[in-house]
């Protein structure tokens, strides 16, 4: 059987292109460590993950010590992995050994002085409290710079400077100023760096990063790609549809849009190029479908876990609320792929070059860990227990495969070590986001900013939602989703709540725009990564991705007007909203693609379809009837004018 991604495809994606794409989101340069340093790092990483699993499931410890352990030991791993500059990529230089030792010293200081720190942090700090706070904050900023680029540390630095310049700031930015000892002891406590964002990183994120790594080690990722190819690779524009289906299957086990692009784009982009997709469209389809993975249950992006902690609700409630928006997102991607193929006469991959579906389904046991995880969560098991059992299930699932795929003790050890390295990036992002969250709480700027937004928006909730969207999209430019959501939730969500927007609705609204900022020009990380892999124009790729994800820019506004979109309400109403919104998404795709009723359509028809789509997406019987009437009118008009024709 011929593999559609090998020479016959005409193109392949190199490891260098994949590494370059990853560096778009995570700006660090990873070191090559060998010998005793590589071995020590592997053992430390494995022990790091095992320690988290033990604390979460068997032997809890004090929350502050646990979070400090998560950040400090994670920093040791991070400073070993990420070089300070491109010229130091091999071996660990002396100054990084100093940083690693300081990370351990900071952890020891917190553990030894825990009882006293619980009473005096941010209130009556000592000189050494301030020194430890300064050192810990500086190390978090530096590690984030290495692992995730400059955008987030610069923003955190601006907030830090603002804390001291408050007395000279005008208007709503004015505050009385904060002494250095109070500031740093507060920021390096459970109100800042070791606060809610790090709590989520030390619990949910590291658990599900490990789960995803074990799934990949069990070859579940290969199974999902093969299943996608076998299911829809033969269809019209099949490779693009493979990218969409792969985004649903693989995206749910990965918390990074760029990570999804790299993992599945190495297969799907060459396939799309082979059947006739231009470079920019192939990259845009992959970027959009990969971005949707962060809003796909059961394992959404890391921001969803932060949301659960902020709102104090079970994570399963958020996952259930995301079901219909996820369906609409991927339906839009799939319809765009189909209509684009119709318009340009693109075919699929010949069936004799595809993996047989029955042969792929024989490896269906690799889906058991995800099925088991979902079942346990719905049965009321804690997320920690369900995740740990899911990891064990992934190991067992590999034993049911061939001898090559079977995970033995060495493979388990290596996967644990890889999990730690993957988790360090998100740990740094969450810890750095904690600085911003802490400053917002300490200075009170969040409440004043919300009041300013409310004053501008007046009593219009719609206008307030528009401001929230713009703020979140701007924050998401160049920043990972987790940080963009955490900051926007601290600044914007309180104002929306004052206008009567339900808490879950407001936070999901913000989260969705934080996610789709990855495909929003002018800085679209996922689009740029896919463009780099396809050798396409980044700006053109971003604009096409914006068109493909247009439904996701509209649907969040409907969360407030139609709570049924979030699975809230009676089942008949929920089903009606799902059906009419799905039709609306189809019409939206037809409008933007310019193809409807088996023919190209003029601009007037596209405008009518666009309006009809909005009416159908908005929940309500009257709007549904108006939307349906518009769609039927356009269909009848074109049927009357001329018979249907192909591309």
C-alpha angles and dihedrals in degrees: 000000000000118000110229092216097056128082094308088065090064093227140053132189116236128222088245091059090049092050090048090051092052091050089060089071101024104038098193126114110228119223127230106234122186139163119025093343092058092046093048091050091050093051093045091050093050092047090048093058094041090052090055092049091050094049093046096047111021118014118022119201133193109304095231093049090047093051092044088051089050093052100037100045089039087054090053089055091043096052088049093051104038123059121218091229138004093259093065104057101128124064128354114283122220096257091057090053086055090051091049092049090049090052090055091045092053090052091049091050092054094045094048096044097035098123093050094042092055088063103036107033109122092356111060104004123179126222092261091048087060094046092050090046092051093047094046093047092048092051092050091051092048095046091049090050091054098042103035108019134251103295099081098040090049091051090047089049091053090053091049092051090047090057090064098037096052095110092060097042119106131236119339090359093065121109135154097259130248127247114243095241092051092045099051096040088051096045092048092053136076088285094064132007092009092042134104098310092054090043089059091046092050093049119023101019100049090043094054094039087058090046091052092048092051091048090053092046089053087055093248089135091057089048092053092050093047091047091051091049093047093048102048109000091101094052128098105290085003099169091058090050088049088057090052096048091043089052089057095046102036097029092064091065096046127068098199127080092203090046089055091048092054095044099049100020092069086068106029102043095059089044092053092047090051095059095045110276112144117240097256095048092047090051093045094051091051094045094050097046091045092050090055090063089080092062094042119107143254092037109023128176121300091260090068090063090050088051091054090053095046093049094039093227131125114275089232089066089060093045091052092048090054096056100090096040088051091051090050092047095053093038088058091049092049094047091049090052091050096045092046089052091048092049094049099034095242120169134202134249114291110262093235089063095052127088110258110257094225091052090051092047089056085071090053091117086080088074092058095091091058093043090049092047092052092046093051093048092050090047091060101259115148116261090242095053093043091050094049092049088048090056091051089047091053090054091048091047090057089055089059090058128074123301092262094057095044113117114226129181093282093050090048090051092049092047091052089052092048090049091058092051092049092048094052092072093056091041090058092047093050093046092049091047086054089064091059093044090050093050091049090053095042096049098034091229091136094065093043092048090050090051090051091052090048091050091053094043093043111194093330110116090186092057090047089053089051090054090048090051093050094047092050094047091050092049089049093056104106094350126099117254095251094057094041091053095044093052096042092047090054095047106032109026096069090057093050089050090054088056091055099259108149113251097240091046092050095048095045088049091054093042093053093053091046087055098046092047082085089074099032118108142261092037109021110163098189093044092049091049092051091044090054091052092048095041087237132146106274095212094049090046091052093051093050090047088050089056092048092050096042093113090060090056090056105037097065090062087058092058089082098041094043116029087179086080086068092051092259118136138029118337096241090055092046092051091047091051092048093051097044094042090050090054088047091053090051091051090047090055091046090052096050094041093046094227124116137145090017094300145077112271133210126248094261091055090047091053092050091049091049091054091045090052092054091049092052094046091052106082113241139094096242094049090046091054092048091049093048091049091052093049092049091047092055091046093050093046093055093043089053094048099050141340119268117276135189126243 
